[in-house]
């Protein structure tokens, strides 16, 4: 039986680009649904993912907790340039 982890939020949010089919775009970029080997995750010599090291970036509880340049417009989006200023 699975145990509940009280330290994990009920909702996690990730900013992703929309594909032509209006679903998240799949790919290996910071705005796509997917991970970048060697950047987001570590891959072992045997081609398996090294657990506990990295993963996809997400924000807990609300899209407002995403970095400003990754938020949807309705949650205070700014451009990457504005976020660096």
N, C-alpha and C positions, 0 to 999 in steps of 0.2 A: 504494500500500500504506500502510495506517495505521501511524503510529509510536506506540510505547508511551511514555507520559509517566511516568517513574519518580517524579515528585513527587505523583502522584495515587494515593490509596489504592484498594485493590480493593473496599472496601465503604464506602458512604455511607449514613447513616441520617437519616430525617426523621420527626418526630412528626406523625401525622395522625389525625383523627377517623375512626371506622369508620362507614360508611354502612349502610343497611338490608340491603344485600346482602353485608355483611361485608367489602367492599372499601373502600379509602380513599375518603372523601367528597371529591367534586370541588367546588371553589368558590374564592372569593376571600377567604379568611380565613387567619389564621396557622396554623390547624390543618387546613386542607384541602389537597388536592392541586391546586395551581394557583398562579399568581402574581398579585400585585396591581399593575396598571399604575400608575406614579407612586410606588409604594412599594417593591416588590421589583425592578422593572425600569423602565428609562427607555424611553419610546416617542418616536420621532422625529416631526417634523412630517408625514412621509409615512406614518405609522402603522407603521413598522418598528421592531423592537427594537434599541436601541443596545447593541452588543456590548461586553463587558468592563466593564459597569456593573451590578452587582447580580445578583440571581437568587434562587432558592429557598434558604432556610437549611437546611444539612445539617451533620452531624457525622461525622468520619472514624472508622473502625475499630470503634466500639462504641456502642450506645445510651447507655451510661454517659457518653459525651462530649456528650450533649445537655444543654441547660440543665436544672437540676433540675426545674423546673415543666413541662417538656416530655417527661420520661422516662416510660417505661412503669413500672407498679408494681414489676415484678420487677427494675428497674434503679435503685431508689431514688427514685421519684417523690415530689415534695412539691407542695403547692398553690402557686399563684402568690403568695399572701399569705405563706406560710412562706418562699418563696425571697427575698422582699423584706426579711424580718426580719433 
